[in-house]
Structure formats: C-alpha cells, structure tokens
C-alpha cells in the first residue's frame, strides 16, 4: 500500500486537524483502506459534522411517532396496527454530473431506506431545483433527471405521485434532486439496524460490488470546481429491475424470524452500513473481504469498502438461518454471501487474502466523529418594500405569471412517471398534495413536498417557518390530518459564516413551526457544499430546506381536490385579503425584482385555519379547496379554474390591485361550496377571518379566458424541451 502523504490525506477530504484525530484514534498511521474508511465516515454526507449540533433543535417526538431520526427512515402510527415509513434524501452532485443515473440512483437509494424498515413502498415524490431555463446545460439536465426518476420508479413498480420543480439562476451550476419515498408496514414487523448477538452471521445480499460510486459520499461533501465532469466515475449506476427483486426478497425474508438487523448500502456503501449497524448495537464486526460478491476482478479492500454499487443490503441473521435466507435470495436470482460475524471487540476488522487490512475502533468512526460549531452570522433583515409597484393590467399579468417557469404546468414531467401503478393513487400530481389509498382499507396517506427558497434567502427564519407551514397547509387542503415531516436541508458551504447562518436560521424557524403545528421531523438528510466554481455555473445555491409532509385520511373518499368546484359555487377566502408583495413571484417575474421581506407566518392563524378547513372537508361542506402560495390569490383562482373548467366571477367588493391579487400572505385557502349557509355559519362560529370572493361562473378569470390561461400555462415545458 502507498505511504500516506499530506496530499493523499487532502485528496480524501480530511483536514490536517482531522487527520491528527485519526492518528490519535489509531495510535499509529492508517493504511490506505483505513484512511478511506475514515474519510467517508467523517464526510459531511455521513457524519453531519457541521449540522448535527443544530439538528437537535428540531422536535422529533409525539404520540404518533414510532421512530424518529437515527434509523433508515422515520415511522408514524396510522392506526389499525399499521404505520407509515418515510424519508427524503438528496442526490444533487451526482445528478449534475450524470443526470440520468444520478436521479435514478437517488430514487433507488430512498426506496431502500424505506423497505429496509420492513415497509412496502407505496409512493415516490421528488423536489427538483434547476437553473435558468436558457442556461446552455439546463435542457440536458432537466431531460436526464426526469428520465432517470421515471426510468427507475416506473420499472420498480412504485408510483411517482407528486413533487415540485423550481428554477433560479442560483442553481445554474448545482441543481438539486431530492427524492422521497413513503411505505406502509405492520407496526409489529418493523426492522431496525442495530447489530447484536456475538457470533451472529453478517450477510451480504443483492447485486455484486463493482468500482462504480467509489468516493461518492466524499464527492457529495465538496463543492464543484472546474473538474466536475472528471467526477463522473463517482456516480453510481442503478438497476431498477434488480431493486424490485431485492424488495420482494427482503420482504419475504422479513415475514420470517431470521433477521436480527438490516441496513441498506447507501452512501459509503459497505463501510457506512457495517459501521452504523455495529456502532448502534455497541458491538464489533469481522468481515472477510474475500467473500464479498464482486463483479470485477482484482478489487482491493479499499475499493470494496468504498464502492457505492447499488441494490445491496447488509444483514445480521440469527445463527442457523443462513441456508433458509440464502434459498430466498437465490430464488429471486440475487447474490447471497456470509461475509463476517458480529464480535465483542468494538472494532471494525477486515481480512483480505489472509491478511488484516483494517483494524479500527468503531467509536471514532461514528459517535465520536468530528462535531463542529461553525461560526455563523444571521442574515440581515431585508428592508420593507415601501415602493411596491401596482398592476396596469391584472389579467395580462395573470396570463404572463401562470406561464412562467415556476408556475407553468408540469404535465410534460409527470406524464413521464407512472402515477397509478398499484391501483391506489387517489390524487395524482397536479393538486395541493398527492393522496394514496392504503391498500385493502378505506384509509389514505396524503403527501406533499414544499419549500420557497427565495423566502429562505431573504429571511432564513421566516423561510424555515414557511416551508413547514406550507406542507402542513397542503395536507389540510386535501382533508388529511398532518402527522409528521421529513426534511432535506440543501445549503452551500458551511465554512462560510453567512451560509451557516442561513442553515441555523432555517432550522430554528422550522423548529418553531413544528412545535406550533404538532408536526415533528422524524427523518431527513443534510446536503452541504452545494455551490459551483465551474465555468458557466453560479456560486452558492439559495438556502433550500425541502420539506416532505405526510398526513392521514380516515376515508379516502372524503378528500377534496383543487378542481372539484361546480358551476355557480360560492368562492370564499379563509383568511384576509393579501397585502404582501415582498419576495413575491409577481414582483420577480413581472418587474425583475427580488426585494423586500418574505411574508410572515402567523402560526396561530395557520393552525386555526387549517383545522377549520379540514373540518369543512370532513363534514362534506366544500366541493374544492386550494391553498394560496406562489402567485397569491389570482393564481389560486386560475389553477382552480383550469382544473375544473369553470371560470371565476369576482365580487365587486374584492379589490383588483396587485397586492390583493398577487400578494403571498400565508395561512390562507380558497374554498368552493354549493351549500353556502352552513359554511357561513361555521366560519362565524369558529371565528375565522373570511371574505366572499365571488362565484364559479363564466369562462374567464380576471377578464382572461380560461382557454387563454390554459394555453399560456401549458406551453413552457413543451417549447423548452422540444426546441
């Protein structure tokens, strides 16, 4: 093995201080395999060394929470002995380097996090951020990412039911691809990752190990330089058909009593899975690398431990159950190998060709990994928007806004996804939240992903609050009781005090909203160093704490949609007419300005209005509901019109000003009802603020025909991608 030099240490992403910690932990110099293991386990991607101090501020418990952060995915109780298992993760850097495989393996990785817990995946979602549509690389990135998500999810047989797509120049050189999976399991048949039982066999199952993805975790923990394309070999290659076999084989084995612990091989592959299992269980492990299934010849222990080849799992079995388990995996045409055993040493020991090639204490790799309280400065509060323009033509502004990249129809995207495989999709993409029936029951899960990065950039604290509140609101809008959330915290370089201040501010805002809404964070992912120095790229991304929310409907038939309003329905606003144009999409798209503070989030009103709207839905008093967000009231009304085919006639008392039509004040809903009297009485009794907007009549919205709005809304993606 080569001598470890300062250059080799730096290539592995370790600082001089961190390398000194390695020397202290070992009491000697590491060999290359040991150095590689330290480098991936101490990477931001695996250790969260810059963020885990602040992640402790997030609420993670509640009566509905069965398992919070720390396992492969979060778990919440949904009654009747069942639970929902879910998580969101990033695959940003791989997707920029190789968009198809980067996005595809992002989907594959998050699926494994969920079925590792014993759940059958029932829904996929994604949250995508791209740069300027006219950037020379963006069309290629959009096409590859969307094809990769569809190619993997469609083949593996899990519906892709929702998500979000935004565009901003800050993502020119570093796009974001965040993937979320939700599964359903029996509460009594959950599986966890802590290894136990001295002498128990450690088994490897799934695909063979190759040289793809080596140093993927380290690559994901550094920003991009001019050599982004040279990192292509660090991107994994996925096989969804093998993943489908792996899901079925694992679930079949899970129906028995053979498994003691199980962990998927995600970032850092065999290294992270084995270290996490042993450290959580307080045990050691001995692995014989000769027994690892390999698809390439001459692989070293270093390559095998750091490979991120896909569709692989690591298990601890009960003694004597090896042949039983092997038969299942071989039936599904998957590799199965006993590669080691649980020990009482508290150390990771690797043997290759009869020699010990690694002997590391597990403590420094996991629980005692570096933890930094990085310097951070708060973002200065933006100045008030005292010179907000008004609209000269509300209808023309609406037509332009509804066709802009951030609001245009995503049909071109979601038609590439199988939205209904499995037969349980109640609400596919296009509404406030996706709704998926729990097979064989009347219950359903509502799922949404949300974040408004421009708010987070202007005021991280308020932006963090809003990201949580909007997912909560979207779940309420379809009639679901919000249960819990997962997060994917995408930020730039944490060694920059301003960036670190954005991260801290967003987390603290999220925490406040979670507490106020009884909406804990049960799983998640942190993705840092999302910035680029590459030619033609931007610099730092906008702070993007993407939130995935999950709620429960007791009866899937009671859900509402944005397109359910009937001709003649009354339209009401729950909340007050908007006034806030700061950081609005209208201000950016119509006037080229990203000015002012974001809209504040009144969490008391947010809770009150959401609870009230859910009550109306449960009582069957509304025909359609839509929350207000990007584009404000005018866009919400236009989207309801497009979904239902009915125009909107506004009451003369409703002011048609830019602030009233396009302000993005929070905590509000538009509801449609064919039975106005009980709704009016309910609003008065509950003491919620409300405004009669008008009715669902005619064929125009704000003087613009529904047909013209539809044409404007539908043309962006086909024109961009077919040009």
N, C-alpha and C positions, 0 to 999 in steps of 0.2 A: 504494500500500500504506500501511496506517496506520503512524504513528510508534510505535516500540517504547517502551512505558512500563513502569514497575515493576509496575503492575497486570497488564499483558499478560504480563510475564515470570512473575509469580506464578501466573497462570492456566495457564501451560504447565508448572507443576510444578518450575521451576528456582529454586534458592535464589539470594540475591544473590552468594554466592561462586561458584556455578556459572555465573551469568551473566557474572561477571568473567572466568572461564576462556573463555567463548565470545568475549568481546571480545578477549582475548589471542590466541586461536587464529586469529581472522579479521583482527585488526589494524584493526577497524572495527566499527560497529554492524551486526548482522544485519538482513536484511529479515524479513518475517513467515514466508515459506517456510523460510528458513534457521533461524529460531528454532524453528519447528515440528519440523524435522528433528533439531535438537539435543535438543529436549525429549523426543522419543520414543526416540532412541538412548541418551540418558542416563537414561531411566526405569529403575526397579528391574527392570521386566519384561524389558527388553532388555539392560541393562548389568551387572546383578547387582552393583551398586556396593557394597552392604552385605554381600554374601555371598561373592564370589569369592575373597577373601583366605582364607577358611576352607574353601572347597570344595577347595582344593589339598591338604587333609589326607586326602582320600578316596583309597584305592587305585583305580587306573583301568586297570591293565595286568595281563597274564597271558598264558600261552601260547595260551589260547583267544581272546584279544581281537584282533580285526582293526582295529577303530576305536573309540576311546574318546570321551570328551566333546569337544565342539567342532564336530561335524558335526550334521546334522539328526537323526540317531539313532545309537545305538550298534550295533556289529556284532560277533558272536561266531561262531567257526568251529563247524560242526556235522558236519564230515566230508563226504567224497564230493564235494568241490568246492562245497558249499553253505554258507550262513551264515544266521543269524537276525539280523534287524534290528528293533530295538525301542526304544521311548521312552514315558515318561509325562509328561503336562503338565496344568496347571491351567486351568480356566475358571470360577473361583469368582465373581468380581464380576459378570460378565455373566449367570451363571445365577441369581444372587439378583435381579437387576434384571428379567430376562426369561427365566424358567427353560427354556422350550422351546427357543428359539433359542440361548440361552447354552450349554445342554448339547449341542444338536445341532452347533453350530459347533465346540465343543470336540472332538467326535468327528471332524468333518471335518478340523480342523487337525492332529490327531495322525496321522490316516491319511496326510495329505500329507507329514508328516515322514518317514514310512516309505517310501512309494513314490517319494519324491524320490531315495532312495538306490539305486533300481533294484529294490526288493523288491516282490513281490506280497503285500499284506496278507492274513493268514490268520486273525487273531483280534483281537477288541476286548475290553477289560476296563475296569472303572471302580472308583473308590473314592469313596464318597459319604458326606458327613457333614451331618446335619441337626440342627436344634434340637429343643426339646421337642415331642413329637407333638401336645400340646394347645395349642401356640402358634397364635394365630389365622391366621398366614400359612403355617404349615408344610404343611398339606394341599395347598395350591395349589402350593407349591414342589416337594414330592415328586412330585405328579402331572405337573407340567410337565417336570421334569428327566428322569424315567423315560420319558415320552413322547418327549422330544427325543432321548435316547440311542437308543431303539428306532426312532424315525422315521427317523433318519439312517442308523444301522447296517444296519437291515433293508433300506432302499431301495438302499444302495450294494452290498449283497451280501457283507458280511463278518460272520461270526458273532460275537455277543457271548456269550462263554463263561464269564465269571466276574467277580468283584469283591467288594466289601464295602460294608456300609451300617451306620453307627453313628448314635446320637442322643445329644445332650448339650446342656444349656442354653447352653453357651458358643458354640454355632453358631446361636443364635436369630436374630441379625442379620447373619450372614455364613456362609452354607453353603459347603461345599467340594464341588466337582465336578472330580475328577481322572480323566483318560481315558488309557488305554494301548492301543497297537497293536503287534502283532508281525507281521512279514512274513518271507518267505523269498526269498533271492536266490542267484544264482550268484556265487561269490566273485570270479571274474574279470570280472564285469559290474557291479561296484559303481560308483556315480556320486557325485561329490563337488562341493563348492560353490565352490571357488577359481577365480575367473575368470583367464584367461590368453589370450595371443595378441593383441598390439596390432593394432587394426583389426578384430578379430573382431566379428560382429554380436551385439547383445543383443536377444533376442526375448521378447515377452510372449505367453503363451498362457492359454487358459481362458475365464473369464467376463469380462464388461465391468466396468469400475470405476464404482462409484456413491458416494454420500455416506454409506453406512452404515459404522459402525465407526470413524469418524474420532475419533482420540484414545483408542482402545480400550486401547492399551498404557499411556498415561498414567493413564487411569481405573483400570486394574488395579494401579497403583503408588501408590494413595492409599486411605485408609480411607473408610468410608461416613459421611456426615453426614446431616442431615435431608433432603437433596435427592437421595436415592438414585434415586427414580423419574424425576427430571429427567435422569438419565444414560442413559435408555433409548435415545436415538439413537446412543450409543457402542457398542451391542451389534450384532454382525454378523448377517446373515441368510443362512442356508445353503440349498443346493440339492443334495441327495444324488444326484439323477439326473445333474446336470452333473458332480459329482465322479466318478461311475462312468465317464462318458465320458472324463474327464481321466485317470483311472488307465489306462484302456485305450490312450488316445492316447500317453501318456508311455511306457508300457511298449513300445508298438510302435516309437516313435522310438528308445528305448534299445536295441532289438535291432540298430540300425544303428551306424554310426561317426560320427554327425553331432554329438553333444553333447560340448562341452568342459567345461561346468559347468552345474549346475542347482540352484535354490533355490526352495522354496515361499514364497509371500507370506503369512506368518502375522501375528504381532503386528507392528504398524507397517508392514505391507503392503509397498508398493513401496520405501519407504525402507529398512527393515531388510534386505530381500532384496538390494537392489543394493549397499548399504554392506557387508554381510557378504561378498558374492561378491568385490567389489573389494579389500577390505582383506585377506582371506585370500590373495588372489593377488598382493598387492603392486602393484596396478595402479590406474589411474583409470578413470573412465567418463564418457561424454557421453550424456545422454538428451534426446530431443526429445519434450516432453510433448504436442505436437500429435498424435503418432502413437499415444498410449495409447488403447486402445478404451474408450469412455465410454458409459454408459447414461443419463446425464443431461446436459443442455445447460448451457453456461456454467461448467463446472467450472474452478477455478483450479488452478495447480500445487500450491499448499498442500493442497487437498482431494485431489488425485490421489495425492500422495506419502504422505498420512497415512491415506487410506481403508484399511479392513480388509475390503473386499468379499471374499467367499470364492471358493474354487475357481479360484485364479490361480497361475501359476508364472512364474518368470523363468529364462531360459536364455542361455548363451553357446554359439553354434554355430560349427562350422568354416566358414570362408568358402566360399561357393558352395553350401551345403547348405540355404539358406533355402527354395527352392522345394520341395525334397523334403520338408522338415519341414512347410511350410505345407499341402501336399496331405494329409498325415496328419491334421492338426488340423481341416482343413475337412471331411474325410471324417467325422470324429466330431462335426461341427457345433459346433466351438469356435472362438473368436477366435484369430487369429494375427497378430502385428504385429512388424515390426522397429522397435524404438523407440530404438536407440542403438548405440554401439560401445565397445569396450574401448580405453582410451587409456594413454599412458605418463606422465600428469601427476600421479598420486597424488591426484587431486581428484575430487569429485563436481560436475559441471557440468550444469545443467538449462537448457534453452532452451524458451521458450513464446511463441508468436506472434512469433517472430523476435528475442526479447529474452532475454538471460541473466538468469534469475530466481533462480539459486542457483550459488554457486561456493565450495565448502567443501573444505579439506584433509581427507582421509579419516582420517588418524591420530587426531586428537582425537575423531572420532565413534566409533571402535571401540577399538583397542588402548590408546589414551591417555584413554579415558573415565574419569570420576572413580572412585576406589577408596578406600573408607573403612574404617578400622579403628575401628569404632564402639565406644564404651565398653560393657563388658558385665560383669555380675556373676553369679557362679554361683548356681544355685538351692540354697537351704539344704536339707541332707539332712532328709527327714521323720523324725519321731520314731518309734521302734519301736512296733508295735501290741501293747502289753502287756495290753490289756483286750479282746481279741477275744472276741466272743460265741460261743456254741455253738448248735447247732440243736436245737429242741424236736421237730421232725418233719422228717426228711431227705426223705421222699417228698413232703410238701407243699411244702417249699422247692424241690425239683427241679421240680415242676409249675409253680410260680409263675415260677421263673427261666427255664425253657425257653419260656415265653410272653412274656417281657419284650421290649421293642423291640429290644435289641441281639442277642437270640438267636432271636427268632421266625422262622419260615420266611419266606424271601424269594421264595416262589413267585409271589406277586402281581406282583413286579418282573420276575423272569426270564421269566415266561410272556409278557411283552410284547416280549421280544427274540427274534429268530431266532437260535437257538443252534446250528443244524446246517446252515445254508446252506453249500454247497460239499462236503458229504458227508464231511468229515474229522474231525468232532468226536467224540472217543472218550469223554471225560468232560465233560459239560456242567456248568452251575452246580450247586452243592449239596455238593461234596466239598471235600477239602483243597486241590486245585489242579485247574484245567482241563487237559485233555490233548487236543491236536490233532495228528492224523497229518500228516506231511509228504507231500503228495500224490505218489502213484506210488512210495512207498518203504515200508519197514517202520518207519522212524524216526518219532518223535513229539516234539513240544515240550510240556513241562509249564509252566504259567504260573500265578502267584498274586500277589495284592496283599494287603499286610498293614501294619498299624500299630496300636498301642494307645495312643491319645493320653493317657489318664489316667495311664499309666505315665510318659510323657514329661513331663507336667506335674509329677508328684511328684518325679521324678529324671531330668532330660533325658539324662544319660549312660547310665544303665541302660536307659531307654526307647529310646534310639537303638540300643543293642546288641540289644534285644529285637525291634525292628522288622525288623532284618536277619535275626536268627536265626529268627524265625517264618516268613518267606518261605522260607528255606533248609529249614526243617523240613517245611513243606507240600509242597515239591518232593520231598523224600526220601520222604514218606509215600505218594506215588503211584509210587515207584520210579525217579524221574528223578535224574540227576546234575546238581546245580546248576551253572550256568555263570557267570552274571553277573546284575546287577540294574540297574534304573533307579530314580530317586527323584523324588519331587515334594514339596519341602520347603515346607510351609504354616505360616506363622508370622504373628504380629501385627506391630506397629510396631517396626522395628529401631532406631528412635531412643530407644526405651525400653530402658535397660540390662538390665532383667530379661528382656525378650523376647529381646534379643540374646544374653544368657547362655543362654537355652533353645536358641537356634539353634546356638551354639557347642558346648554340651554334647551335643546330639543328634548333630551331625556327628562329634564326637570319639568318641562311643560307636559310631556306625555304622562309623567307620573301623577301630576295634579289632575289631569283629565281622567285617568284610570281610576283614581280614588273617588272622584265625584260621581262617576258613572257606574261604579262597582263592576269594573271591566278590566280584569287583571291581564298582564302579559304572561303567557305560560310557555313561550318558546321564542326562539329568534336567532338572529345572525348579525354580526357586525362586519362590514366591509369597508376598510380604510384604504388610504393611498389611491383614491380614485381621482387621479389627475394625470395630465399628459404633457410631456415636453416634445412630443413627436411633431414633425413638420405638418402643418395644416391643422393641428389639434388645438384645443383650447387649453386652459390651465386646470383649475380646480372645478369639480362639479358643484352644482348647488347642493346644499345640505338636503339629503333626501331620506328621511326616516319612513320608509314604506311600511304601512300597517295592513295586516290581514285580519279581518274580523270574522267571527263565527257566531251565529245565533240559532235559536231553536224555534220551530213552529210545531205546535202540538198537532195541527191538522194542516197538511199541505194544501188542502183545497181552500183554506182561508186566506191565502196570500193575495196581495194586490200587485198590480203592475203599473207602469207609467202610461200604458196605452189603453186602459180599460174604460175611459170616460165615454159616456153616451151623448148623443145629440140632445142639447138642452140642459145638461147637467149644470148645476151651480158650481163655480170655482171659488174656493176660499184660500186665503193665505193664513196659515198658522204662524203667528209672529207678526212683527210690524213691517211696514213697507221699508225697503232698504234705503240707505243713505250713503254707504261706504264704498267709494271708488278707489281708494288706495290699494295698490298691487292687484287691481282687477284685470281680468283678461281683456275687457273692453279698452281700458286705458293703454294696455300694451299693444293690442292688435290694431286699434283704430288711431292711436296717437303716438305709438313708438316709445312709450314711457313706462318705466318700471319704478314708480315713485310712491312715496308715502308709506304708512304703516299697513300691515295686513289687517283684516277685520278682526276685532277682538272676539273671543269666545266666552260668552256668559254661560258657564257650566250649569248654573241653576236653571236657566231657561232651556238649555239643551236637554237636560234631564226631564224637565216638566213637559216640554213639547213632544219629545219622543215617546214618553209614556202615554201621553194623551192620544197621539196618532195611533199607536198600537191598540189602544182601547177601542177607537173608532173602527179599526180594521176587524178586530175580534168580534165586535157587535154587528158587523156587516153593514155599516152605515156609509161606506165610501166605495166608489167604483174605480178610482185611480188615485195614486199618491206618487209624488215626486219630490225629492229633497232639492233645495236650492244650493248650488255650489258655483263652479266656474260659469261665468256669464250671467249669473244672477237670475232674476225673475223672468226676464224676456226669454232667455234660453230655456229655462224650465218649461215655460208655456209652449214654446216652439217644439221642444222634444216630445211633450205630451201630445201635441197636435200631429206630429209626424208619426208617432206610434199608434195613434187612434184613427187618424184620417179626418178628424173633426177640427174645424177652425176655432178661434177664440175671439169672443167679443168682450172687450173690457168695459167695465162700468165707468161712466163719465167722471166719477169722483176719484178714479185712480190716476195720479199724475203721470204723464208720459214724458218724464225727464230722464236724462242719462243715469242719474243716481237711483231713481226709482226702478228703472228697467234693468240696469246692468250692475248695480251695486251688489257686492258679495257678502253682505251681512250674514252671520251664521245662525244656526239653530232654527231654520225655517223650512216649511213644507207647503206645497200646493196640494190641496185635496179636491177631488171632484165627487159630487154627490147628487143622486137623483131624489134624495129624501132630505131636503134641507132643514125642516123644522127640528127633528131630533138632534141634528148636528149643531144647530144654533144653540139649542138648549144645553147640549153637552159642553160647548165652548164657554157659555156663560157660567155654568155650574163649576167647571174646572178653573175658571179664572184665567184662561189662556188668552193672550193677545191674538186678535184675528181681524182680517179685512176681507170684505166681499170684493172679489176681483172682477167677476162677470160671469159669463156662461160659455159652454161649449157649443157655439153656433157659428154658422157661416163657413167660409172656406179660406179665411185669411187669419194671420196673426200680425197685429200691429200694422195692418194695411198691406202686408205682403202675402201673396197667395201661398198656401201650403205646398202647392206644386213647385213654385219657385224656390221655396225654402228646401224642399227635398232635393231638388237638382243641385243647389249650392252645397248641401250637406253631403251628398253622395260622391262628388266628383274628385275630391282631393287625392285619395289613395289611388284610384284607377289612373288618374292623369300622371301622378308621380311615378308609379311603378311600371306603367306601360309606355312611358316616354322614351 
